[in-house]
Amino acid sequence: MSLSNLYLTGRRGLLAAQAGTNVAGQNLANVETPGYSRRTLRLSTDPIPRGGIVFHGVAPGAGGGVGVTSLDRLRSAIMDDAVRDARAGEGGADESARLLASFEARLAPDSGGGLLGALDSFYASWSDVAAAPTDSGRRDVLLASARAMVQAVQTASGRMEAVAASTQGELQTAVGEVNDLLREIASLNAQARAAHATGAEAHDVLDQRDQLLDQLSSFVPAQVRPQDDGTVTVTVAGMIGVQGETSEAFELRLPPETDQPQVFAAGARHPLRLDALAGGRVGAQLGLLNDAIPAARESLDALVAEVVGSVNAAHVQGEGLDGQTGRTFFDPTGTTADSFALSADLTSGDAIAAGTAGAGPGDASVANAIVDGSASATATLTDLLTDIGTRTQNASAAAEANAAVAAHTEALRDGISSVSTDEEMTNLIRYQQAYAASARVIETANTLFDSLLSI
């Protein structure tokens, strides 16, 4: 080793310590920056250069100091995948729970009104008429209860349509946000590829891209595959979203173009298959539109058909106080929630047939038969509300479980990528001491050089 090499060793030590101090300072400055990944300095031993004033007796391979090999960004692809899978599950379950809870509240309000209350009141009014078939007041109350039940059913149907329309709007917005994220990721891919081609450091770009990928995973389950050129390929339910510097737009197609709302990749013939609880927010919104709401509407229509059929079957056999027979209570063509209506023949309470034709005004056999059929209708409605409640509970439980999984996986990833203030402060002290030690090497080299010149 030459004396000049000793100067060089000290200088390299100063530069390495200075670089380490800068890295620690950068980490500390970004300790609260969302998406920032901790940087670390990789150092290596430099060989001894030839030439200069040589000190004999130095062991071979003693080294020529330290050099900065690279500035690394601490990130785990495995943990990134785990976090994104968890975020898709959390986003889907949380969105499902929110949407279903809102849907349930509209159909079964806590105030006690709504469908079940209207149905119970309707059959209770029939029971009151059965107890006093000739009481005009009770018949008028029955008519009012029937109108209230029809209104409740139509209101419920309207609320289903309102929820569907609102959710459809949210879905359209979500698909737009997915496309925006894909375009931004493709743009960052271009920057990452350019930096990779020149060997430049692009850690800030990669941090931004990873943050966007995390956001994307809350909307749809995204699979990310790193490429050798610094880019990533993103697929959603098996369909390409980003490849290289190009993004593919997804589109929402609505009836009558499709049977039900569906999301398609550009040019695809088949829609994305997204689970309601694990398919991100988009999957949850599709699940409500294509499963929960249609199932509830089908049950509501079945309830109307059952009530119209059973009440009319008994009512046409009876006789009103006005002596007329063969009249229906409900419009027989209105067997869906939207078409549910009272019969045009039911002009007043006297037209209600409480008893069998020819049995006399005090007979209540028809009214009793209608009351006896209430259990089936109530069971149908209870099943409808129970199904929605069960869906809501399942989604809430899934949301809670997935939130715990997401928090756990993010904590594990943060253990790798996030900045530890204590660790970085320790690094600052360590690099400060290394800087002082390298400065002492240069001071010693000066002393040796002065001594050599004085000989």
HULINPE-V389421 format. One record per residue. N is the residue number from 1. RES is the residue in one letter. PHI is phi in degrees with one decimal (none if undefined). NEAR is the number of other ideal C-beta (glycine too) atoms within 8 Angstrom. Layout:
[[N;RES;PHI;NEAR] [N;RES;PHI;NEAR]]
This chain:
[[1;M;none;9] [2;S;-91.7;11] [3;L;-64.3;12] [4;S;-65.1;9] [5;N;-67.9;12] [6;L;-65.1;13] [7;Y;-59.8;10] [8;L;-64.9;11] [9;T;-62.5;12] [10;G;-64.1;14] [11;R;-63.6;11] [12;R;-64.1;14] [13;G;-64.3;15] [14;L;-62.4;12] [15;L;-65.7;9] [16;A;-66.3;15] [17;A;-65.6;13] [18;Q;-65.3;10] [19;A;-62.8;11] [20;G;-63.1;14] [21;T;-64.2;12] [22;N;-62.5;8] [23;V;-65.4;13] [24;A;-61.8;13] [25;G;-64.3;9] [26;Q;-61.7;9] [27;N;-62.2;12] [28;L;-65.5;12] [29;A;-65.8;6] [30;N;-109.4;9] [31;V;-61.4;10] [32;E;-106.2;4] [33;T;-78.2;6] [34;P;-61.5;5] [35;G;82.0;9] [36;Y;-72.9;10] [37;S;-106.1;12] [38;R;-61.1;11] [39;R;-99.4;12] [40;T;-140.4;8] [41;L;-95.3;11] [42;R;-104.2;9] [43;L;-110.8;9] [44;S;-148.4;7] [45;T;-77.6;8] [46;D;-95.5;10] [47;P;-73.5;6] [48;I;-79.4;9] [49;P;-70.2;9] [50;R;-83.6;3] [51;G;101.9;5] [52;G;87.3;8] [53;I;-74.9;7] [54;V;-97.1;6] [55;F;-97.6;8] [56;H;-77.0;4] [57;G;90.9;3] [58;V;-76.6;7] [59;A;-63.1;4] [60;P;-60.7;4] [61;G;74.1;4] [62;A;-65.5;7] [63;G;94.2;9] [64;G;-114.8;12] [65;G;107.0;12] [66;V;-121.1;10] [67;G;-135.2;10] [68;V;-85.3;11] [69;T;-80.2;6] [70;S;-164.1;5] [71;L;-108.4;12] [72;D;-98.8;8] [73;R;-108.5;10] [74;L;-81.0;9] [75;R;-153.8;10] [76;S;-117.7;8] [77;A;-63.1;7] [78;I;-64.4;6] [79;M;-71.0;12] [80;D;-61.0;13] [81;D;-61.8;10] [82;A;-64.2;11] [83;V;-64.7;14] [84;R;-69.7;14] [85;D;-61.7;10] [86;A;-65.6;14] [87;R;-67.2;13] [88;A;-63.3;17] [89;G;-66.2;14] [90;E;-65.9;14] [91;G;-62.8;14] [92;G;-67.2;19] [93;A;-67.4;16] [94;D;-66.5;12] [95;E;-67.2;12] [96;S;-61.8;17] [97;A;-62.2;13] [98;R;-64.9;8] [99;L;-65.9;14] [100;L;-69.0;14] [101;A;-63.8;10] [102;S;-65.8;9] [103;F;-63.8;16] [104;E;-63.4;12] [105;A;-63.8;9] [106;R;-75.6;10] [107;L;-88.6;14] [108;A;-135.6;10] [109;P;-62.7;8] [110;D;-64.9;4] [111;S;-69.6;5] [112;G;95.5;6] [113;G;-80.5;7] [114;G;93.7;12] [115;L;-61.4;14] [116;L;-63.5;11] [117;G;-63.5;10] [118;A;-67.4;15] [119;L;-66.5;15] [120;D;-61.4;9] [121;S;-64.2;11] [122;F;-61.7;13] [123;Y;-72.4;13] [124;A;-65.1;9] [125;S;-67.4;14] [126;W;-64.2;13] [127;S;-65.3;10] [128;D;-65.7;11] [129;V;-66.0;16] [130;A;-62.4;11] [131;A;-75.7;7] [132;A;-147.4;7] [133;P;-60.3;12] [134;T;-96.0;7] [135;D;-76.8;8] [136;S;-65.1;9] [137;G;-62.0;6] [138;R;-67.6;12] [139;R;-66.2;14] [140;D;-65.4;9] [141;V;-64.0;10] [142;L;-61.8;15] [143;L;-60.3;13] [144;A;-63.9;9] [145;S;-64.9;13] [146;A;-64.5;12] [147;R;-62.9;9] [148;A;-64.6;11] [149;M;-67.5;12] [150;V;-58.3;11] [151;Q;-63.8;9] [152;A;-63.5;14] [153;V;-64.4;15] [154;Q;-66.5;11] [155;T;-64.3;8] [156;A;-61.3;14] [157;S;-62.6;12] [158;G;-63.7;8] [159;R;-68.0;10] [160;M;-60.0;14] [161;E;-63.5;8] [162;A;-66.1;9] [163;V;-63.3;14] [164;A;-62.1;11] [165;A;-64.9;8] [166;S;-64.4;8] [167;T;-66.1;13] [168;Q;-62.6;11] [169;G;-64.4;8] [170;E;-64.4;9] [171;L;-64.9;15] [172;Q;-59.7;9] [173;T;-65.3;8] [174;A;-63.0;12] [175;V;-63.0;13] [176;G;-62.7;8] [177;E;-66.5;9] [178;V;-59.3;15] [179;N;-64.7;11] [180;D;-62.6;8] [181;L;-63.3;12] [182;L;-63.0;16] [183;R;-64.7;9] [184;E;-65.3;9] [185;I;-64.2;16] [186;A;-62.3;13] [187;S;-64.0;9] [188;L;-69.0;13] [189;N;-58.4;15] [190;A;-61.7;9] [191;Q;-67.3;10] [192;A;-65.7;14] [193;R;-65.5;13] [194;A;-62.9;9] [195;A;-67.1;12] [196;H;-63.2;11] [197;A;-66.2;8] [198;T;-98.8;6] [199;G;77.6;4] [200;A;-79.0;7] [201;E;-83.4;5] [202;A;-130.8;11] [203;H;-62.8;10] [204;D;-63.2;6] [205;V;-63.2;11] [206;L;-65.9;13] [207;D;-62.6;12] [208;Q;-61.3;10] [209;R;-65.6;13] [210;D;-64.2;12] [211;Q;-65.8;10] [212;L;-67.1;12] [213;L;-64.8;15] [214;D;-63.3;12] [215;Q;-63.5;9] [216;L;-59.6;14] [217;S;-66.5;16] [218;S;-72.9;11] [219;F;-90.0;13] [220;V;-143.4;16] [221;P;-72.9;14] [222;A;-104.8;13] [223;Q;-103.6;8] [224;V;-117.0;11] [225;R;-126.6;8] [226;P;-66.4;6] [227;Q;-113.9;9] [228;D;-67.2;3] [229;D;-91.0;8] [230;G;94.3;11] [231;T;-89.5;11] [232;V;-128.0;12] [233;T;-103.0;11] [234;V;-115.3;16] [235;T;-121.6;11] [236;V;-126.1;14] [237;A;51.8;10] [238;G;85.3;4] [239;M;-105.7;11] [240;I;-66.2;9] [241;G;-107.0;13] [242;V;-139.6;14] [243;Q;-139.7;7] [244;G;63.7;11] [245;E;-97.9;8] [246;T;-115.0;7] [247;S;-112.5;10] [248;E;-108.1;12] [249;A;-84.6;7] [250;F;-97.4;16] [251;E;-133.5;8] [252;L;-95.1;10] [253;R;-111.6;10] [254;L;-121.6;7] [255;P;-59.6;7] [256;P;-88.4;3] [257;E;-63.1;5] [258;T;-131.1;10] [259;D;-64.7;3] [260;Q;-150.2;8] [261;P;-57.5;13] [262;Q;-144.1;11] [263;V;-107.8;14] [264;F;-119.2;11] [265;A;-75.8;11] [266;A;-58.3;8] [267;G;77.4;3] [268;A;-81.0;8] [269;R;-93.5;2] [270;H;-120.2;4] [271;P;-75.7;9] [272;L;-66.7;12] [273;R;-102.0;5] [274;L;-121.2;15] [275;D;-73.4;9] [276;A;-65.4;14] [277;L;-100.3;15] [278;A;-126.1;11] [279;G;-102.9;16] [280;G;70.9;17] [281;R;-62.8;12] [282;V;-63.4;15] [283;G;-62.4;17] [284;A;-65.7;18] [285;Q;-67.7;14] [286;L;-64.5;15] [287;G;-62.5;15] [288;L;-67.0;17] [289;L;-69.5;13] [290;N;-104.0;10] [291;D;-130.6;9] [292;A;-63.2;12] [293;I;-67.2;14] [294;P;-59.1;9] [295;A;-64.8;9] [296;A;-67.2;14] [297;R;-65.1;11] [298;E;-62.1;8] [299;S;-67.3;12] [300;L;-66.3;15] [301;D;-63.5;11] [302;A;-64.9;9] [303;L;-62.7;13] [304;V;-61.7;14] [305;A;-61.0;10] [306;E;-67.5;11] [307;V;-64.9;11] [308;V;-61.2;14] [309;G;-65.5;9] [310;S;-72.1;12] [311;V;-68.2;12] [312;N;-64.4;13] [313;A;-60.1;8] [314;A;-80.6;12] [315;H;-67.1;14] [316;V;-68.1;11] [317;Q;-85.8;9] [318;G;-101.4;14] [319;E;-131.8;11] [320;G;-79.5;12] [321;L;-65.1;11] [322;D;-86.3;6] [323;G;84.2;6] [324;Q;-84.2;8] [325;T;-129.4;10] [326;G;73.5;4] [327;R;-93.3;13] [328;T;-86.2;10] [329;F;-87.7;12] [330;F;-109.8;13] [331;D;-60.5;12] [332;P;-65.8;9] [333;T;-86.1;5] [334;G;-93.7;11] [335;T;-103.2;11] [336;T;-123.3;9] [337;A;-60.9;12] [338;D;-71.8;6] [339;S;-102.9;9] [340;F;-60.4;14] [341;A;-161.3;8] [342;L;-72.6;11] [343;S;-68.3;12] [344;A;-66.9;6] [345;D;-75.9;7] [346;L;-90.2;11] [347;T;-86.7;5] [348;S;-158.2;6] [349;G;-63.2;10] [350;D;-67.0;9] [351;A;-79.6;13] [352;I;-71.4;14] [353;A;-95.4;15] [354;A;-89.9;12] [355;G;-125.7;16] [356;T;-70.5;10] [357;A;-57.0;9] [358;G;85.2;5] [359;A;-86.6;8] [360;G;100.7;6] [361;P;-65.0;7] [362;G;-85.9;7] [363;D;-74.8;11] [364;A;-130.0;12] [365;S;-63.9;10] [366;V;-66.7;15] [367;A;-59.9;14] [368;N;-65.7;9] [369;A;-64.0;9] [370;I;-66.2;14] [371;V;-62.6;11] [372;D;-63.2;7] [373;G;-85.5;11] [374;S;-68.9;11] [375;A;-61.2;7] [376;S;-66.2;9] [377;A;-65.1;14] [378;T;-64.1;12] [379;A;-64.4;8] [380;T;-62.1;12] [381;L;-68.0;12] [382;T;-62.1;9] [383;D;-61.9;9] [384;L;-61.0;14] [385;L;-67.5;13] [386;T;-65.9;8] [387;D;-60.7;11] [388;I;-65.2;15] [389;G;-62.5;10] [390;T;-65.9;8] [391;R;-59.4;11] [392;T;-64.1;13] [393;Q;-63.0;8] [394;N;-63.2;9] [395;A;-65.9;14] [396;S;-64.2;10] [397;A;-64.0;8] [398;A;-65.0;13] [399;A;-63.1;13] [400;E;-65.0;8] [401;A;-65.6;9] [402;N;-68.9;15] [403;A;-64.5;10] [404;A;-65.5;8] [405;V;-63.5;11] [406;A;-62.7;13] [407;A;-63.3;8] [408;H;-66.5;9] [409;T;-66.7;12] [410;E;-67.8;10] [411;A;-65.0;8] [412;L;-64.1;10] [413;R;-66.8;14] [414;D;-61.8;8] [415;G;-62.8;7] [416;I;-94.8;10] [417;S;-100.7;11] [418;S;-79.0;9] [419;V;-88.2;11] [420;S;-99.5;7] [421;T;-60.2;8] [422;D;-62.1;6] [423;E;-65.6;8] [424;E;-69.8;13] [425;M;-64.6;10] [426;T;-63.5;8] [427;N;-62.9;11] [428;L;-59.4;12] [429;I;-64.4;8] [430;R;-63.4;9] [431;Y;-70.6;13] [432;Q;-63.5;10] [433;Q;-66.9;8] [434;A;-65.5;12] [435;Y;-64.1;13] [436;A;-63.9;8] [437;A;-66.7;9] [438;S;-66.3;15] [439;A;-62.6;10] [440;R;-68.3;8] [441;V;-61.5;12] [442;I;-64.4;12] [443;E;-61.8;8] [444;T;-66.4;9] [445;A;-61.5;12] [446;N;-61.8;8] [447;T;-61.9;8] [448;L;-63.7;10] [449;F;-66.1;9] [450;D;-61.9;8] [451;S;-64.2;8] [452;L;-65.2;9] [453;L;-69.8;6] [454;S;-82.1;5] [455;I;-73.2;4]]
